[in-house]
Amino acid sequence: MYAMASLWFESALLPQGWARDVRLTAADGLIERVLPGVAPADGDERHGIGLPGLANLHSHAFQRGLAGLTERRGSDGDSFWTWRELMYRFLGRIGPEELEALAALAFAEMLEAGFTGVGEFHYLHHDRDGRPVADPGELAARLGAAAAATGIGLTLLPTFYAHGGFGGAPPGERQRRFINDPGRFARIVEASRSALRALPGAGGGVAAHSLRAVTPSELAEVVALAPGGVIHIHIAEQLREVDDCLAWSGRRPVQWMLENAPVDERWCLVHATHATAAELEQVAARDAVVGLCPVTESNLGDGIFPAAGFVSAGGRLGLGTDSNVRIDAAEELRTLEYSQRLAHRARNVLAAAPEASTGRSLFEAALAGGWQALRPPGSGPVGLVAGAPLDAVTLLRDHPSLTGRHGDETLDSWIFAGDRGLIDCVWCAGVRVVSGGRHRNREAIVARYARTLRSLLA
């Protein structure tokens, strides 16, 4: 059972906007009542600024151990593709114990950064030598154990990967730990769901790694494994990917998807960096989410997603930490806006309307789109509202970056003048997992991570 909770905020961001003196009660992980304009009751926890927790819709948790280790220029220059080879080498050393340790730190830091749920894009399915593990759900269970140890809400996305390029090209040697045929992948999906059945709040869906990693018939089989559930795919992240897709099919990646897959509100198109305006108008019309990972996309030199046009077309977007080179919700939001400012040579590009707060516009878009990407349609409300999970974040009222700020100025200052250091407490499904900016199990998680990483890098 979840703990009971009774919280009181000086101010809180509710679905209808900012409210003062907000009392919130919850039981069994769900919010029961939200009462603005009331005094605190005896026994209430009292806090300054309350926000709903954000969803991190795209993560490769094991890559947390690689952060900072790929920032040396190669003799022939560097790109996403050279970074990928370094990632493969690191991944080749990771076993089940190591995966759990790396994921636990990544998940704890996500909570400390204001994310209360994560979509784990899980394509590491086999042993170090590429042979299937005896229990096809073991590695998923390790991710579940990391989620249980941290308290984060986990949406596991078992990911199908079969080929090394468009048209069913054979995979490379370094990709052997990912590779499956549809039958074996179906067994992995079922075993993964069984492994997480006892994890409170866990959800699931499926993912195809990318169009270059699946054939059209395989993509259809993957989609069939998620009846009513969410479906994710990397797409159009790199210009080379666009060129290769054109050579294979005569269509750009997003164009091909729209013509050949049942893209709708259940789908999350991760990156879509090099999509055209016409393609993105169709994505918006189908109510799909585009999953942006601005810090990782910047780190890898992917390019700039045309967010301004997509949002103007009614497009839905959410945020992910992807490679986990930096885990900070405010930084992801800030980097998204700053990329648009550089592209358009203007300020406050993603503000929802004239005179609107850019910070609030970004936050609310990421809140809605992020949770849509992690929860099947009809899953219930999101935010600080009755019936929603109690996923909440408080900011430090007395932090210098928030001095004299109220309402939307609070979000603007957190996102553009602050970072994760402004976060005080975090609740996930009614349980407080972060206090004073630190995860409740931080010391043990960090110690295990350090031992693991030293071993991996030795």
C-alpha positions as CSV (number, residue, x, y, z in Angstrom):
1,M,0.0,0.0,0.0
2,Y,1.0,3.6,-0.6
3,A,1.4,6.0,2.2
4,M,-1.3,8.6,2.9
5,A,-0.2,12.2,2.1
6,S,-1.5,15.6,3.1
7,L,0.4,18.5,1.6
8,W,-0.1,22.3,1.7
9,F,1.6,24.7,-0.7
10,E,1.9,28.5,-0.6
11,S,1.3,28.4,-4.3
12,A,0.9,25.5,-6.8
13,L,0.4,25.1,-10.5
14,L,-3.0,23.5,-11.1
15,P,-4.5,22.6,-14.5
16,Q,-6.5,25.9,-14.4
17,G,-3.4,27.9,-13.4
18,W,-1.6,29.1,-10.3
19,A,-3.4,29.0,-7.0
20,R,-2.5,30.2,-3.5
21,D,-2.8,28.3,-0.3
22,V,-3.4,24.9,-1.8
23,R,-4.2,21.8,0.3
24,L,-3.8,18.4,-1.3
25,T,-4.7,15.0,0.1
26,A,-3.9,11.6,-1.4
27,A,-4.3,8.0,-0.6
28,D,-3.0,4.8,-2.3
29,G,-0.8,7.0,-4.5
30,L,-3.7,9.0,-6.0
31,I,-4.8,12.6,-5.3
32,E,-8.2,12.6,-3.6
33,R,-8.8,16.4,-3.1
34,V,-7.2,19.7,-4.2
35,L,-8.5,22.7,-2.2
36,P,-7.1,26.1,-3.1
37,G,-7.5,29.1,-0.8
38,V,-7.5,27.2,2.5
39,A,-5.3,27.3,5.6
40,P,-3.1,24.3,6.4
41,A,-4.5,21.6,8.7
42,D,-2.7,20.1,11.6
43,G,-0.3,17.4,10.3
44,D,0.0,18.9,6.8
45,E,3.5,19.0,5.3
46,R,4.0,22.7,4.4
47,H,5.9,23.7,1.3
48,G,6.5,26.7,-0.8
49,I,6.0,26.1,-4.6
50,G,4.3,23.0,-5.9
51,L,4.5,21.7,-9.4
52,P,3.3,18.5,-11.1
53,G,6.1,16.0,-11.9
54,L,7.3,15.7,-15.5
55,A,7.6,12.6,-17.6
56,N,11.0,11.7,-19.1
57,L,9.8,10.0,-22.2
58,H,13.1,8.7,-23.6
59,S,16.0,7.2,-21.8
60,H,18.8,4.7,-22.3
61,A,19.7,4.4,-18.6
62,F,23.0,2.5,-19.1
63,Q,24.4,5.4,-21.0
64,R,24.7,7.4,-17.7
65,G,28.0,5.6,-17.2
66,L,29.3,6.9,-20.5
67,A,28.6,10.6,-19.7
68,G,31.7,12.7,-20.3
69,L,33.8,10.0,-21.8
70,T,33.2,10.7,-25.5
71,E,34.3,14.4,-25.6
72,R,37.6,13.9,-27.4
73,R,37.9,14.7,-31.1
74,G,38.8,11.8,-33.4
75,S,41.5,12.0,-36.1
76,D,38.8,12.1,-38.8
77,G,36.3,14.3,-37.0
78,D,33.3,13.2,-34.9
79,S,29.6,12.6,-35.5
80,F,26.7,10.6,-34.1
81,W,28.1,7.6,-35.9
82,T,31.5,7.7,-34.3
83,W,29.9,8.3,-30.9
84,R,27.7,5.2,-31.6
85,E,30.9,3.1,-31.9
86,L,32.2,4.3,-28.6
87,M,28.8,3.5,-27.0
88,Y,28.8,0.0,-28.5
89,R,32.2,-0.7,-26.9
90,F,31.0,0.5,-23.5
91,L,27.8,-1.5,-23.8
92,G,29.7,-4.7,-24.6
93,R,31.0,-4.8,-21.0
94,I,27.7,-4.4,-19.2
95,G,26.0,-7.4,-17.5
96,P,22.8,-7.6,-15.5
97,E,24.3,-6.4,-12.3
98,E,26.0,-3.5,-14.0
99,L,22.8,-2.5,-15.8
100,E,20.9,-2.3,-12.6
101,A,23.5,-0.2,-10.9
102,L,23.8,2.3,-13.8
103,A,20.0,2.5,-14.1
104,A,19.5,3.1,-10.4
105,L,21.7,6.2,-10.4
106,A,20.1,7.5,-13.6
107,F,16.6,7.0,-12.2
108,A,17.5,8.7,-8.8
109,E,19.0,11.7,-10.6
110,M,15.9,12.0,-12.8
111,L,13.8,12.2,-9.6
112,E,16.1,14.8,-8.2
113,A,15.8,16.8,-11.4
114,G,11.9,16.9,-11.4
115,F,11.1,13.8,-13.5
116,T,8.7,11.4,-11.8
117,G,8.2,8.9,-14.6
118,V,10.6,7.5,-17.3
119,G,10.2,5.7,-20.6
120,E,13.1,3.3,-20.8
121,F,13.8,2.5,-24.4
122,H,15.2,-1.0,-23.7
123,Y,17.2,-2.7,-26.5
124,L,19.8,-4.5,-24.4
125,H,18.4,-8.0,-24.5
126,H,21.2,-10.5,-24.7
127,D,24.4,-11.5,-22.9
128,R,27.8,-10.0,-23.5
129,D,28.6,-12.6,-26.2
130,G,25.3,-11.9,-28.0
131,R,23.7,-15.2,-26.9
132,P,20.2,-14.9,-25.4
133,V,20.1,-15.0,-21.6
134,A,18.3,-18.0,-20.1
135,D,15.5,-15.8,-18.7
136,P,14.4,-13.5,-21.5
137,G,12.9,-11.1,-18.9
138,E,16.1,-10.9,-16.7
139,L,17.4,-7.6,-18.0
140,A,13.9,-6.0,-17.9
141,A,13.7,-7.2,-14.3
142,R,17.0,-5.5,-13.5
143,L,15.5,-2.2,-14.8
144,G,12.5,-2.9,-12.7
145,A,14.7,-3.4,-9.6
146,A,16.4,-0.1,-10.2
147,A,12.9,1.6,-10.5
148,A,11.8,-0.1,-7.3
149,A,14.9,1.0,-5.4
150,T,14.4,4.7,-6.5
151,G,10.6,4.9,-6.6
152,I,10.4,6.3,-10.1
153,G,7.4,5.4,-12.3
154,L,8.7,3.1,-15.0
155,T,7.3,2.6,-18.5
156,L,9.3,-0.1,-20.0
157,L,9.6,-0.1,-23.8
158,P,11.1,-3.4,-25.0
159,T,12.7,-2.5,-28.3
160,F,12.9,-4.6,-31.5
161,Y,16.2,-4.4,-33.4
162,A,17.0,-6.8,-36.2
163,H,19.1,-5.1,-38.9
164,G,22.0,-2.8,-39.5
165,G,20.5,-0.7,-42.2
166,F,17.4,0.0,-44.3
167,G,16.0,-2.9,-46.4
168,G,17.0,-5.6,-43.9
169,A,20.8,-5.1,-44.1
170,P,22.7,-7.5,-41.8
171,P,23.7,-6.1,-38.4
172,G,27.2,-5.4,-37.4
173,E,29.2,-7.4,-34.8
174,R,28.8,-4.8,-32.1
175,Q,25.0,-4.9,-32.5
176,R,24.7,-8.6,-31.6
177,R,23.3,-7.9,-28.1
178,F,20.3,-6.2,-29.5
179,I,19.3,-8.5,-32.4
180,N,16.1,-10.5,-32.4
181,D,13.7,-12.1,-34.8
182,P,10.0,-11.3,-34.2
183,G,9.3,-14.6,-32.4
184,R,12.0,-14.2,-29.9
185,F,11.2,-10.6,-29.4
186,A,7.6,-11.5,-28.6
187,R,8.8,-13.8,-25.9
188,I,11.0,-11.0,-24.5
189,V,8.0,-8.7,-24.4
190,E,5.9,-11.2,-22.5
191,A,8.7,-12.1,-20.1
192,S,9.4,-8.4,-19.5
193,R,5.8,-7.7,-18.7
194,S,5.7,-10.7,-16.3
195,A,8.9,-9.5,-14.6
196,L,7.4,-6.0,-13.9
197,R,3.9,-7.2,-12.9
198,A,4.6,-6.7,-9.2
199,L,6.2,-3.3,-9.6
200,P,3.7,-0.6,-8.4
201,G,2.8,1.8,-11.1
202,A,4.8,0.2,-13.9
203,G,3.5,0.5,-17.4
204,G,4.6,-0.8,-20.7
205,G,4.5,-0.5,-24.5
206,V,6.8,-1.5,-27.3
207,A,9.4,0.2,-29.5
208,A,11.0,-0.4,-32.8
209,H,14.5,0.9,-32.7
210,S,14.3,2.8,-36.0
211,L,13.3,2.2,-39.6
212,R,16.8,1.2,-40.4
213,A,16.6,-1.6,-37.8
214,V,13.3,-3.2,-38.9
215,T,11.6,-4.2,-42.1
216,P,8.1,-3.1,-42.9
217,S,6.6,-6.5,-42.0
218,E,8.6,-6.6,-38.8
219,L,7.4,-3.2,-37.8
220,A,3.8,-4.4,-38.2
221,E,4.5,-7.4,-36.0
222,V,6.0,-5.1,-33.3
223,V,2.9,-2.8,-33.4
224,A,0.7,-5.8,-32.9
225,L,2.4,-6.6,-29.6
226,A,1.0,-3.4,-28.1
227,P,-2.8,-3.5,-28.5
228,G,-4.0,-0.2,-27.1
229,G,-0.5,0.6,-25.7
230,V,2.1,3.1,-26.5
231,I,4.6,2.7,-29.4
232,H,7.9,4.5,-29.7
233,I,10.5,4.7,-32.5
234,H,13.7,6.7,-33.2
235,I,13.2,8.6,-36.5
236,A,14.9,11.1,-38.7
237,E,17.6,11.9,-36.1
238,Q,20.4,12.2,-38.6
239,L,20.6,13.5,-42.2
240,R,22.4,10.3,-43.2
241,E,19.3,8.4,-42.0
242,V,17.1,10.6,-44.2
243,D,19.4,10.0,-47.3
244,D,19.5,6.3,-46.7
245,C,15.8,6.1,-46.3
246,L,15.3,8.0,-49.6
247,A,17.7,5.6,-51.3
248,W,15.8,2.6,-50.0
249,S,12.2,3.7,-50.3
250,G,12.0,6.9,-52.2
251,R,10.4,8.5,-49.1
252,R,11.8,10.4,-46.2
253,P,11.6,8.5,-42.8
254,V,8.6,10.4,-41.3
255,Q,6.9,10.5,-44.7
256,W,7.3,6.7,-45.0
257,M,5.9,6.2,-41.4
258,L,2.9,8.3,-42.1
259,E,2.1,6.4,-45.3
260,N,2.8,2.9,-44.0
261,A,2.1,2.7,-40.2
262,P,-1.0,3.5,-38.1
263,V,0.5,6.5,-36.4
264,D,-1.9,8.0,-33.9
265,E,-2.0,9.4,-30.4
266,R,-0.3,6.2,-29.0
267,W,2.8,6.9,-31.0
268,C,6.0,8.8,-29.9
269,L,8.3,9.7,-32.7
270,V,11.6,10.3,-31.0
271,H,13.8,13.1,-32.3
272,A,12.2,13.7,-35.8
273,T,14.9,16.3,-36.1
274,H,15.0,16.4,-39.9
275,A,11.2,16.3,-40.6
276,T,9.7,18.7,-43.1
277,A,6.9,21.2,-42.3
278,A,4.4,19.1,-44.3
279,E,5.4,15.9,-42.5
280,L,5.0,17.6,-39.1
281,E,1.6,19.0,-39.9
282,Q,0.5,15.4,-40.5
283,V,2.1,14.2,-37.3
284,A,0.2,17.0,-35.5
285,A,-3.1,16.1,-37.2
286,R,-2.7,12.5,-36.0
287,D,-2.1,13.6,-32.4
288,A,1.2,11.8,-32.1
289,V,3.9,13.0,-29.8
290,V,7.3,14.1,-30.9
291,G,9.9,13.1,-28.3
292,L,12.6,15.7,-28.1
293,C,15.9,15.3,-26.2
294,P,17.5,18.7,-26.6
295,V,20.6,18.1,-24.5
296,T,21.5,14.9,-26.1
297,E,20.6,16.2,-29.6
298,S,23.0,19.1,-28.9
299,N,25.7,16.8,-27.6
300,L,25.5,14.6,-30.6
301,G,25.2,17.4,-33.1
302,D,22.0,16.0,-34.5
303,G,20.5,19.4,-35.6
304,I,17.6,21.6,-34.5
305,F,14.1,20.3,-34.5
306,P,11.6,22.9,-36.1
307,A,9.7,23.2,-32.9
308,A,8.1,26.6,-33.5
309,G,6.4,25.4,-36.7
310,F,5.3,22.2,-35.1
311,V,3.8,23.8,-32.1
312,S,2.0,26.4,-34.3
313,A,0.5,23.5,-36.2
314,G,-0.9,22.1,-32.9
315,G,1.8,19.5,-32.4
316,R,2.4,17.7,-29.2
317,L,5.9,17.4,-27.8
318,G,7.6,15.9,-24.7
319,L,11.1,15.7,-23.4
320,G,13.6,12.9,-22.7
321,T,17.1,12.7,-21.4
322,D,18.1,10.0,-23.9
323,S,21.9,9.5,-23.4
324,N,21.7,10.9,-19.9
325,V,24.8,13.0,-20.5
326,R,23.1,15.5,-18.3
327,I,19.9,14.8,-16.3
328,D,18.1,18.1,-15.6
329,A,14.5,18.9,-16.5
330,A,15.1,22.7,-16.5
331,E,18.1,22.3,-18.8
332,E,16.1,20.2,-21.3
333,L,13.4,22.9,-21.4
334,R,15.9,25.7,-21.6
335,T,17.9,24.0,-24.4
336,L,14.8,23.5,-26.4
337,E,13.9,27.2,-26.3
338,Y,17.5,28.3,-26.9
339,S,17.8,26.1,-30.0
340,Q,14.8,27.9,-31.4
341,R,16.2,31.3,-30.5
342,L,19.4,30.5,-32.4
343,A,17.5,29.1,-35.4
344,H,15.1,32.1,-35.6
345,R,17.3,34.8,-34.2
346,A,14.5,35.8,-31.9
347,R,13.5,35.5,-28.2
348,N,10.7,33.7,-26.5
349,V,10.0,31.7,-29.6
350,L,7.9,28.9,-27.9
351,A,5.7,31.2,-25.8
352,A,2.1,30.0,-26.4
353,A,0.8,33.5,-27.2
354,P,1.7,37.2,-27.0
355,E,2.5,38.2,-23.4
356,A,2.6,34.5,-22.4
357,S,5.3,33.1,-20.2
358,T,7.8,31.0,-22.2
359,G,8.6,28.9,-19.1
360,R,5.0,28.0,-18.4
361,S,4.4,27.3,-22.1
362,L,7.3,24.9,-22.3
363,F,6.5,23.3,-19.0
364,E,2.8,22.6,-19.8
365,A,3.6,21.3,-23.3
366,A,6.2,18.9,-21.9
367,L,3.8,17.9,-19.1
368,A,1.0,16.9,-21.4
369,G,3.0,15.5,-24.2
370,G,5.4,13.6,-22.0
371,W,2.7,11.7,-20.0
372,Q,0.7,11.0,-23.2
373,A,3.8,9.2,-24.6
374,L,4.1,7.0,-21.5
375,R,0.5,6.2,-20.7
376,P,-2.1,4.5,-23.0
377,P,-5.1,6.6,-24.0
378,G,-7.7,6.8,-21.3
379,S,-5.2,6.4,-18.5
380,G,-6.7,9.2,-16.5
381,P,-5.8,12.8,-15.5
382,V,-2.3,14.3,-15.2
383,G,-1.1,17.0,-12.9
384,L,-2.2,18.2,-9.5
385,V,-5.8,17.2,-9.8
386,A,-8.1,14.7,-8.2
387,G,-7.8,11.2,-9.6
388,A,-4.2,11.7,-10.9
389,P,-1.2,10.0,-9.3
390,L,0.4,12.2,-6.7
391,D,3.5,13.1,-8.7
392,A,4.7,16.4,-7.3
393,V,7.8,18.6,-7.2
394,T,8.5,21.5,-4.9
395,L,10.9,24.3,-5.5
396,L,12.9,26.2,-2.9
397,R,11.0,29.4,-2.2
398,D,14.1,31.0,-0.6
399,H,16.5,30.2,-3.4
400,P,18.2,33.4,-4.8
401,S,17.0,32.6,-8.3
402,L,13.4,32.8,-7.0
403,T,13.6,35.9,-4.9
404,G,10.6,38.1,-5.5
405,R,9.1,35.7,-8.1
406,H,5.5,34.7,-8.3
407,G,3.4,32.6,-10.6
408,D,4.8,32.2,-14.1
409,E,7.9,34.1,-13.1
410,T,8.7,31.1,-10.9
411,L,8.8,28.8,-13.9
412,D,10.7,31.3,-16.0
413,S,13.3,31.7,-13.3
414,W,13.7,28.0,-12.6
415,I,14.1,27.2,-16.3
416,F,16.2,30.1,-17.5
417,A,18.1,31.1,-14.4
418,G,18.2,27.9,-12.4
419,D,18.7,24.2,-12.5
420,R,18.0,21.0,-10.5
421,G,19.5,22.8,-7.5
422,L,16.2,24.6,-7.1
423,I,14.3,21.4,-6.4
424,D,13.5,20.6,-2.8
425,C,11.1,17.6,-2.5
426,V,9.7,15.1,-5.0
427,W,6.8,12.7,-4.5
428,C,6.2,9.8,-6.9
429,A,2.8,8.0,-6.6
430,G,2.3,9.5,-3.2
431,V,5.7,8.6,-1.7
432,R,8.3,11.2,-1.0
433,V,11.5,10.1,-2.6
434,V,13.5,13.3,-2.6
435,S,14.0,15.7,0.3
436,G,16.3,18.7,0.4
437,G,17.2,17.9,-3.2
438,R,18.7,14.5,-2.5
439,H,17.2,11.1,-3.2
440,R,16.4,9.1,-0.1
441,N,18.8,6.3,-1.1
442,R,21.5,8.5,-2.8
443,E,24.5,7.4,-0.8
444,A,23.9,3.6,-1.3
445,I,23.1,4.1,-5.0
446,V,26.1,6.3,-5.6
447,A,28.4,3.8,-3.8
448,R,27.2,0.9,-5.9
449,Y,27.4,3.0,-9.1
450,A,31.0,4.0,-8.3
451,R,32.1,0.4,-7.7
452,T,30.4,-0.7,-10.9
453,L,31.8,2.0,-13.1
454,R,35.4,1.5,-11.9
455,S,35.1,-2.1,-12.8
456,L,33.6,-1.4,-16.2
457,L,36.4,1.2,-17.0
458,A,39.3,-0.9,-15.6
